[in-house]
């Protein structure tokens, strides 16, 4: 039945758009970001809009005469209907005031046609009857996602286009539009070094076990959510109940053991109840599935992104993500595919992705226990794909107070002091950021704040 129908289109709206541009050449600036030549169903209207775009991009006037000349240069004037058709378009539209309304009609019908094409493409994937069901579902989701979010395929663009987009994004940031601004981590020195968590970046936080890498990531997530950022967390290691308890301890500043066993003072109980209310209102979404593949994660994220427009993603942790192992690859190669896929998610959704990673035991065997990029466990392409790689280092984990005093140094013993070593920063410097760790509360703090809290305690 559908094969007998013409695809959705609106001839009058297409002609009204072109006619509006010929009446008022400046009107193209109002629709240039919405429409592309491919949105026009009729070929001659597509040619006309493409020619108008070319004139506009060159800075030439857009009117009936210049369009006629441009089409002639492209050897399309006669095929498009000649000067007679252009005169008809001008006569059809009395004013260019409603050009954006006409453009939205053209865009809507073009989207419907793309949806039909997507349905055919998805049907072809089904008929292919591949043995890899997960890959088939991913391919189908990719097809549909391109319809909703625009084509994911990118090509070379001029530096002028890149600079124009940058200026537009900067202007939007100045106006306080959150969807283009970096995400603040809540840690002053870290935000100063990185300029905030940049959208599209893959950020690695790595450490040996029990140094607080998951806690730091969740602290960042909580800080970002407190500023209105919509956050999604994949917790492959901890269940959501354990994760919620940690968040609650950090929020209420209550010792985890006391909260677990229910031995709280009245003051602590009051803080816990207030914290539950505060945390419940945050735009935070948690998935604690113990077994996850990147295609599954991407599918869930896309659905959530459509509903809520995600601002930050946390993955805890990298080495627990399941690979396809479809070609009998070793784990290093497999992890390389995973990190590239996470980077692709960051770019597709235009959000920072924080991925937690383990470090190898090599760090324990060196006299100097400061972490290095080569310590990344099953490193593969983690270093290559990540935009930022940071390591958590605590000197008090390797040196006792007595050993420290024997060094005869004037520096105080670094108890609970954390060095966040920025080992790679694609956007700038690689300094070390110092934080204070209140482990009993699962909470990192800015150094001045943490030191003050400790002194008050």
C-alpha positions in Angstrom: 0.0 0.0 0.0 2.8 2.4 0.9 4.6 1.8 -2.3 1.6 3.4 -4.2 1.9 6.6 -2.2 4.1 9.6 -2.9 6.6 10.4 -0.1 5.5 13.3 2.1 6.3 16.7 0.6 4.8 20.2 0.3 5.3 21.8 -3.0 3.7 25.1 -2.0 6.0 25.4 1.1 9.1 24.6 -1.0 8.2 27.3 -3.6 7.4 29.7 -0.8 10.8 29.3 0.7 12.6 30.0 -2.6 10.3 32.9 -3.4 10.9 34.4 0.0 14.7 34.3 -0.6 14.3 36.0 -4.0 12.2 38.8 -2.5 14.5 39.3 0.5 18.0 38.0 0.0 18.8 38.5 3.8 16.0 35.9 4.6 18.4 33.1 3.9 20.2 33.8 7.1 17.0 32.9 9.0 16.8 29.4 7.4 20.3 28.5 6.6 20.9 26.5 9.8 17.6 24.7 9.5 17.4 23.6 5.9 19.8 21.9 3.5 19.3 21.3 -0.3 18.5 17.6 0.5 15.4 18.7 2.4 13.7 19.7 -0.9 11.6 17.0 -2.6 11.5 18.6 -6.0 14.8 18.6 -7.8 14.5 22.1 -9.3 13.7 23.6 -5.9 16.7 21.7 -4.5 18.9 23.3 -7.2 17.5 26.7 -6.5 18.1 26.5 -2.8 21.6 25.1 -3.3 22.4 28.0 -5.6 21.1 30.5 -3.1 23.3 28.9 -0.4 26.3 29.3 -2.7 25.6 33.0 -3.3 25.0 33.6 0.4 28.2 31.8 1.4 30.2 33.9 -1.1 28.7 37.1 0.3 26.9 37.8 -3.0 23.4 39.3 -3.2 20.5 36.8 -3.4 17.8 37.8 -5.9 16.1 36.7 -9.1 18.9 38.0 -11.3 21.9 36.5 -9.3 20.1 33.2 -8.9 19.4 33.0 -12.6 23.0 33.7 -13.3 24.2 31.1 -10.8 21.9 28.4 -12.2 23.2 29.2 -15.7 26.8 28.7 -14.5 25.8 25.4 -13.1 24.0 24.5 -16.4 20.7 24.0 -14.6 18.7 27.1 -15.4 16.7 25.6 -18.2 16.2 22.3 -16.4 14.9 24.3 -13.4 12.3 26.1 -15.5 14.3 29.1 -16.6 13.6 32.7 -15.8 9.9 32.1 -16.1 9.9 29.7 -13.1 11.9 32.2 -11.0 9.4 35.0 -11.9 6.6 32.7 -10.9 8.2 32.0 -7.5 8.5 35.8 -6.9 4.9 36.4 -7.9 3.6 33.5 -5.7 4.9 34.9 -2.4 3.8 38.4 -1.4 6.2 38.7 1.6 9.2 37.0 3.1 7.9 37.5 6.7 6.8 33.9 7.0 9.9 32.2 5.5 10.8 30.4 8.7 7.3 28.9 8.9 7.6 27.6 5.3 11.1 26.3 6.1 9.8 24.3 9.1 7.2 22.6 6.9 9.9 21.7 4.3 12.1 20.3 7.2 9.2 18.3 8.7 8.3 16.6 5.4 12.0 15.9 4.7 12.2 14.3 8.2 9.2 12.1 7.4 10.9 11.0 4.2 14.1 10.2 6.1 12.0 8.1 8.5 10.6 6.1 5.6 14.2 5.6 4.3 15.3 4.5 7.8 12.5 2.0 8.0 13.6 0.4 4.7 17.2 0.4 5.9 16.2 -1.3 9.2 14.2 -3.8 7.2 17.3 -4.6 5.1 19.2 -5.2 8.3 16.5 -7.6 9.5 16.4 -9.5 6.2 20.2 -9.8 6.2 19.7 -12.3 9.1 23.1 -11.8 10.6 24.3 -14.1 13.4 25.4 -11.1 15.4 22.1 -9.9 16.9 23.8 -7.2 19.1 25.5 -5.7 16.0 22.2 -5.8 14.1 20.4 -3.9 16.8 23.2 -1.4 17.1 23.1 -0.8 13.3 19.3 -0.3 13.5 19.6 2.1 16.3 22.3 4.0 14.5 20.0 4.4 11.5 17.1 5.8 13.6 19.4 8.0 15.7 20.7 9.7 12.6 17.1 10.6 11.7 16.4 12.1 15.1 19.8 13.8 15.7 20.9 14.5 12.2 23.5 12.7 10.2 26.3 11.4 12.3 28.6 11.3 9.2 31.0 14.3 9.2 33.1 15.6 6.3 35.8 18.2 5.9 34.7 21.7 6.6 36.4 25.0 6.1 38.1 26.7 9.1 35.7 29.6 8.6 32.8 27.3 9.4 34.6 25.9 12.5 35.3 29.5 13.7 31.7 30.5 13.1 30.5 27.6 15.2 33.0 28.5 17.9 31.7 32.1 18.0 28.1 30.9 18.2 28.9 28.5 21.0 30.8 31.2 22.9 28.0 33.6 22.5 25.5 31.0 23.8 27.8 30.3 26.7 27.8 34.0 27.6 24.0 33.9 27.6 24.1 31.0 30.0 22.9 28.2 27.7 23.9 25.1 29.5 23.8 22.6 26.6 27.0 24.1 25.1 28.9 25.0 28.2 31.5 22.9 29.9 30.4 21.0 33.0 31.9 22.2 36.3 33.4 19.4 38.5 32.9 21.4 41.7 36.7 21.2 42.3 38.1 24.7 41.9 41.7 23.8 40.8 40.6 21.0 38.5 38.1 23.2 36.7 40.8 25.9 36.4 43.2 23.5 34.8 40.7 21.9 32.4 38.4 24.8 31.9 35.7 22.5 33.2 34.8 19.1 31.8 34.7 19.7 28.1 31.8 18.3 26.1 32.8 15.6 23.7 35.8 14.6 25.9 36.7 11.1 27.2 38.2 11.7 30.7 40.0 8.8 32.5 40.3 8.7 36.2 42.7 5.9 37.2 44.2 4.6 40.4 45.1 1.4 42.3 42.3 -0.2 44.3 40.9 1.7 47.3 42.4 5.1 46.5 39.0 6.6 45.8 38.7 6.8 42.1 35.0 5.8 42.1 34.3 8.2 44.9 35.9 11.1 43.1 33.9 10.3 39.9 30.6 10.2 41.9 31.6 13.4 43.8 32.0 15.1 40.4 28.7 13.7 39.2 26.9 15.0 42.4 28.5 18.4 42.1 27.5 18.7 38.5 24.0 17.5 39.2 23.7 20.1 41.9 24.3 22.8 39.3 21.5 21.4 37.1 23.4 19.0 34.9 21.6 15.8 33.9 23.9 13.0 34.8 24.0 9.3 33.9 26.1 6.7 35.7 26.9 3.1 34.8 28.0 1.3 38.0 29.3 -2.1 36.9 31.1 -2.8 40.1 28.8 -1.6 42.9 25.0 -2.1 43.2 22.8 1.0 43.3 22.1 0.5 47.0 25.8 0.6 47.8 26.2 3.6 45.5 23.3 5.4 47.1 24.8 4.8 50.6 28.1 6.4 49.5 26.3 9.4 48.0 24.3 9.8 51.2 27.4 9.5 53.5 29.1 12.2 51.5 26.1 14.5 51.5 25.2 14.1 55.2 28.8 13.7 56.3 28.0 10.6 58.2 30.4 7.7 58.7 29.4 4.8 56.4 29.6 2.1 59.0 27.3 4.0 61.3 24.8 4.6 58.6 24.8 0.9 57.5 24.2 -0.4 61.0 21.7 2.3 61.8 23.6 3.8 64.8 23.1 7.5 64.4 22.7 10.4 66.7 19.7 12.7 66.4 21.8 15.3 64.6 23.1 12.7 62.2 19.6 11.3 61.5 18.4 14.8 60.8 21.2 15.4 58.3 20.5 12.0 56.6 16.8 12.9 56.1 17.7 16.3 54.7 20.3 14.7 52.4 17.8 12.1 51.1 15.5 15.0 50.1 18.4 16.9 48.4 19.7 13.9 46.6 16.3 12.7 45.5 15.7 16.0 43.6 18.9 15.7 41.6 18.7 14.8 37.8 20.8 11.6 38.3 20.2 8.3 36.5 21.9 5.1 37.7 22.3 1.8 35.8 23.9 -0.9 37.9 23.7 -3.8 35.5 26.8 -5.9 36.3 27.2 -7.0 32.7 27.3 -4.3 30.0 28.5 -4.0 26.5 29.2 -0.6 24.9 26.3 -1.0 22.3 23.9 -1.7 25.2 25.2 1.4 27.1 24.9 3.5 23.9 21.3 2.4 23.3 20.3 3.3 26.9 22.1 6.6 26.7 20.5 7.6 23.5 17.0 6.9 24.8 17.7 8.9 28.0 19.3 11.7 25.9 16.2 12.1 23.8 14.1 12.4 27.0 16.4 14.5 29.2 19.4 15.8 27.2 22.3 14.3 29.2 25.1 16.6 30.3 27.6 14.1 31.9 28.2 10.4 31.8 30.2 8.3 34.4 31.3 4.7 33.7 32.6 2.7 36.6 34.7 1.0 35.6 36.4 0.5 32.2 37.9 -3.0 32.7 34.5 -4.4 33.6 32.8 -3.5 30.3 32.1 -6.6 28.3 33.6 -6.8 24.8 32.1 -8.6 21.9 35.2 -10.8 21.4 33.6 -11.6 18.0 37.0 -12.2 16.3 38.8 -13.9 19.1 40.6 -10.7 20.0 42.8 -10.4 23.1 41.6 -8.2 26.0 44.0 -5.3 25.1 42.6 -5.0 21.6 39.1 -5.4 22.9 39.6 -2.6 25.4 40.8 -0.5 22.5 37.5 -0.9 20.8 35.7 0.0 24.0 37.6 3.2 24.6 37.1 4.3 21.0 33.4 3.6 21.4 33.2 5.6 24.6 34.9 8.5 22.8 32.4 8.2 20.0 29.5 8.4 22.5 31.0 11.5 24.0 31.1 13.2 20.6 27.7 11.9 19.4 25.9 13.1 22.5 28.2 16.1 23.0 28.9 15.4 26.7 31.9 14.6 28.8 32.3 10.9 29.6 34.3 10.0 32.7 35.6 6.5 32.7 37.2 4.9 35.7 40.2 2.7 35.1 42.4 0.4 37.1 46.2 0.7 37.2 48.6 -2.2 36.9 50.6 -3.6 39.8 53.8 -2.2 38.3 53.3 0.9 40.3 53.7 -1.1 43.6 57.0 -2.4 42.5 58.7 0.9 41.9 60.5 2.9 44.6 58.8 6.0 43.3 55.1 5.1 43.4 53.9 8.0 41.4 51.7 6.7 38.5 52.6 6.9 34.9 50.7 6.5 31.6 52.3 3.1 31.1 50.6 1.9 34.4 47.2 1.9 32.8 46.0 -1.7 33.0 45.3 -3.4 29.7 46.1 0.0 28.4 45.5 -0.7 24.7 44.4 2.7 23.3 43.3 4.3 26.5 46.0 6.8 26.4 45.5 7.5 22.7 41.7 7.8 22.8 41.3 9.8 26.0 41.4 13.6 26.0 42.3 13.8 29.7 44.0 11.1 31.8 44.3 11.7 35.5 45.8 9.6 38.3 45.0 9.6 42.0 48.2 9.4 44.1 48.3 9.4 47.9 51.8 9.5 49.5 50.4 8.4 52.9 49.5 5.0 51.3 53.1 4.2 50.8 54.9 6.1 53.5 54.1 5.8 57.3 54.2 8.8 59.6 57.4 7.5 61.2 59.1 7.0 57.8 58.1 10.5 56.8 59.6 12.0 59.9 62.8 10.2 59.3 63.2 12.0 56.0 63.8 15.2 58.1 61.6 17.2 55.8 59.9 20.4 56.9 56.7 19.5 55.1 54.0 18.1 57.3 52.9 14.4 56.9 50.5 14.3 53.9 47.7 12.5 55.7 44.6 12.4 53.6 46.2 14.6 51.0 45.5 13.5 47.4 47.4 14.4 44.3 45.3 14.3 41.2 48.0 13.9 38.5 46.9 15.2 35.1 49.1 13.0 33.0 47.5 14.0 29.7 45.4 17.0 28.7 44.7 17.4 25.1 43.6 21.0 25.7 46.5 22.4 27.7 48.8 21.9 30.7 49.4 18.8 32.8 49.9 20.0 36.4 49.0 18.2 39.6 45.9 19.2 41.4 45.7 18.7 45.2 42.6 17.6 47.0 41.6 16.6 50.5 40.0 13.1 51.1 37.6 12.5 53.9 37.5 8.7 53.4 35.1 8.0 56.2 32.5 10.1 54.4 33.4 9.0 50.8 34.1 12.6 50.0 36.8 14.6 48.2 37.0 18.3 48.9 38.9 21.3 47.7 42.1 21.4 49.7 41.3 24.6 51.6 37.8 23.4 52.4 39.0 19.9 53.5 41.8 21.3 55.7 39.3 23.6 57.4 36.9 20.8 58.0 39.6 18.7 59.5 40.7 21.5 61.7 37.2 22.1 62.9 36.7 18.3 63.6 
